[in-house]
Amino acid sequence: MAKLSRSQALFRVVALSLALLAGFTAAVADNTAAPGTPQATIEAVTREVRAALDARKEALQKNPARVAAVVAKITDPYLDYTAMSEEALGVAWRRADAQQKARFTKAFHQLLTQDYTATLKQYSGQTVRVTGERWEDAQHHRVLVSSEVQSPGEKPIDVGYRMYRTGGRWKVYDVIVEGTSLLINYRESFADQLQHESLDALVSQLENKVAENQAGGSQ
């Protein structure tokens, strides 16, 4: 179980980044991005979620799971959990069958959502400032949107969102914190586990963790 604990620590970091995407007191850069751009997508999502949180301040403390469900309806269309799962498993994803991929993606999504719920009510005073975007391919289908997370009295943290365009919408498929890809961290952690156990065993551990959280509440 020690290896699962290492993965769980990484889940916490990703939950933090996804919560930041949700936009605690989101602030845009000096020049508002053009409509329909990746930067504008991040800015719009942060504004929408901030409004939802402002309208549910009391519920956020008493029933964060209910508020998280509201937030998820806003953010989930912009988060590609299948692409995240593929990035996290790497080579193991390509070797997995359809059922294994579906099980892993479901458990991965559920764990992120549970940690997201536990994280929501821990914030006060943070701001997210979207600072720009950088294309990562010549076709302008993939991009890195940069932002700064600012907490009172602390040094800003650089957070980037890797996005790609699909079906006319920009979706996040990786989060970069201080230059480090969180999904590469997942991949390294899961790769260590898969040296000693099967993918089915790994997925079962994640499913068991989801069940434990549901029974006892997210930690």
C-alpha positions in Angstrom: 0.0 0.0 0.0 3.0 2.3 0.3 3.0 2.7 -3.5 -0.7 3.6 -3.5 0.1 6.3 -0.9 2.6 7.8 -3.2 0.0 7.9 -6.0 -2.5 9.4 -3.6 0.0 12.2 -2.8 0.1 13.0 -6.5 -3.7 13.0 -6.7 -3.6 15.7 -4.1 -1.4 17.9 -6.2 -3.5 17.4 -9.3 -6.6 18.1 -7.3 -5.0 21.4 -6.2 -4.4 22.3 -9.8 -7.9 21.4 -11.0 -9.3 23.4 -8.1 -7.2 26.3 -9.3 -8.6 25.9 -12.8 -12.0 26.3 -11.1 -10.9 29.8 -10.5 -10.8 31.0 -6.9 -11.0 34.7 -7.5 -9.9 34.5 -11.1 -8.1 37.5 -12.5 -7.3 37.9 -16.2 -4.2 39.4 -17.7 -4.0 43.0 -18.7 -5.4 42.3 -22.2 -8.4 40.0 -22.3 -8.0 37.2 -24.7 -9.9 37.0 -28.0 -13.1 35.0 -27.8 -12.7 31.3 -28.6 -9.0 31.1 -27.8 -7.6 28.7 -25.2 -6.8 31.6 -22.9 -10.3 32.9 -23.2 -11.6 29.4 -22.4 -9.7 29.3 -19.1 -10.8 32.8 -18.2 -14.4 32.0 -19.0 -14.4 28.8 -16.9 -12.8 30.6 -13.9 -15.4 33.4 -14.0 -18.3 30.9 -14.2 -17.1 28.8 -11.4 -16.3 31.8 -9.2 -19.9 32.9 -9.6 -21.1 29.5 -8.6 -18.9 29.4 -5.5 -19.9 33.0 -4.5 -23.5 31.9 -4.6 -22.8 28.9 -2.4 -20.4 30.1 0.3 -22.3 28.6 3.2 -22.9 25.3 1.4 -19.2 25.1 0.6 -18.3 24.7 4.3 -21.3 22.5 5.2 -21.6 20.2 2.1 -18.5 20.6 -0.2 -19.5 17.5 -2.1 -22.7 19.2 -3.3 -20.8 22.3 -4.4 -18.2 20.2 -6.1 -20.9 18.5 -8.1 -22.0 21.9 -9.3 -18.5 22.9 -10.1 -17.9 19.6 -12.0 -20.8 20.3 -14.3 -19.0 23.5 -15.3 -15.4 22.2 -15.5 -15.8 18.5 -16.7 -16.6 19.5 -20.3 -13.2 21.1 -20.4 -11.2 18.3 -18.8 -10.4 15.2 -20.9 -10.1 12.4 -18.3 -9.6 9.8 -21.0 -6.5 11.7 -22.3 -5.3 12.2 -18.8 -5.6 8.5 -18.1 -3.7 7.7 -21.3 -0.9 10.1 -20.3 -0.8 8.7 -16.8 -0.5 5.0 -17.9 1.8 5.6 -20.9 2.9 2.3 -22.4 0.5 0.4 -20.2 -2.5 2.2 -21.8 -1.5 1.0 -25.2 -1.3 -2.6 -23.9 -4.6 -2.4 -22.1 -7.9 -3.8 -23.5 -11.0 -1.7 -23.7 -12.4 -2.9 -20.4 -9.2 -2.1 -18.5 -9.1 1.4 -20.1 -12.7 2.0 -19.1 -12.1 0.8 -15.5 -8.9 2.8 -15.1 -10.4 6.0 -16.5 -13.5 5.7 -14.2 -11.4 5.2 -11.1 -8.9 7.9 -12.0 -11.8 10.4 -12.6 -13.5 9.4 -9.3 -10.3 9.8 -7.3 -9.6 13.2 -8.8 -13.2 14.3 -8.1 -13.0 13.1 -4.4 -9.7 15.0 -3.8 -11.1 18.0 -5.6 -14.1 17.9 -3.2 -11.8 17.7 -0.2 -9.7 20.5 -1.5 -12.5 23.0 -2.3 -13.1 24.5 1.2 -9.3 24.9 2.0 -8.8 28.0 0.0 -9.1 31.7 0.9 -7.6 34.7 -0.8 -5.9 33.0 -3.7 -6.1 34.5 -7.2 -5.4 33.0 -10.6 -4.0 35.3 -13.2 -3.9 34.0 -16.7 -0.8 35.4 -18.4 -0.7 34.0 -21.9 -0.6 31.1 -24.3 2.1 29.3 -26.3 1.3 27.1 -29.3 2.9 23.6 -29.1 2.3 22.6 -32.7 2.4 24.2 -36.1 -1.3 23.5 -36.7 -2.4 25.4 -33.6 -4.2 22.4 -32.2 -2.2 22.1 -29.0 -1.3 24.9 -26.6 0.0 25.7 -23.2 -2.0 28.3 -21.3 0.1 29.9 -18.6 -1.1 31.3 -15.3 0.1 32.5 -11.9 -1.5 31.4 -8.6 -1.1 34.2 -6.1 -1.7 33.8 -2.4 -1.4 36.7 0.1 2.2 37.1 1.3 3.5 34.2 -0.8 5.5 33.9 -4.0 3.3 33.2 -7.0 3.2 29.7 -8.4 3.4 29.1 -12.1 0.6 26.8 -13.3 0.2 25.8 -17.0 -2.6 24.0 -18.7 -1.9 21.9 -21.7 -4.9 21.9 -24.0 -6.0 20.6 -27.3 -8.8 21.4 -29.7 -11.5 18.8 -30.3 -15.1 19.1 -31.5 -14.8 22.9 -31.6 -13.8 23.0 -27.9 -10.5 23.4 -26.0 -9.9 20.7 -23.4 -7.2 20.3 -20.7 -5.2 17.1 -20.8 -2.3 17.9 -18.5 -1.3 20.4 -15.8 2.2 21.8 -15.3 3.2 23.1 -11.9 6.5 25.0 -11.6 7.7 23.4 -14.9 6.7 19.8 -13.8 4.1 17.8 -15.6 1.8 16.2 -13.1 0.8 13.4 -15.4 4.4 12.4 -16.0 4.6 12.1 -12.2 1.6 9.8 -12.3 3.1 7.8 -15.1 6.4 7.3 -13.2 4.4 6.2 -10.1 2.2 3.8 -11.9 5.1 2.4 -13.9 6.8 1.6 -10.6 3.8 -0.3 -9.5 3.3 -2.1 -12.8 6.8 -3.6 -12.5 5.5 -5.7 -9.6 1.8 -6.2 -10.3 -0.7 -6.4 -13.1 -2.8 -3.5 -14.5 -5.9 -5.2 -13.1 -4.4 -5.2 -9.6 -3.5 -1.5 -9.9 -7.0 -0.6 -11.1 -8.5 -2.7 -8.2 -6.4 -0.7 -5.7 -7.7 2.6 -7.2 -11.3 1.3 -7.1 -10.8 0.2 -3.5 -9.5 3.7 -2.6 -12.6 5.2 -4.2 -14.8 2.9 -2.2 -13.0 3.8 1.0 -13.4 7.5 0.4 -17.1 7.1 -0.3 -17.5 5.1 2.9 -15.5 7.4 5.2 -15.4 10.7 3.4 -12.6 12.2 1.3 -9.5 12.8 3.4 
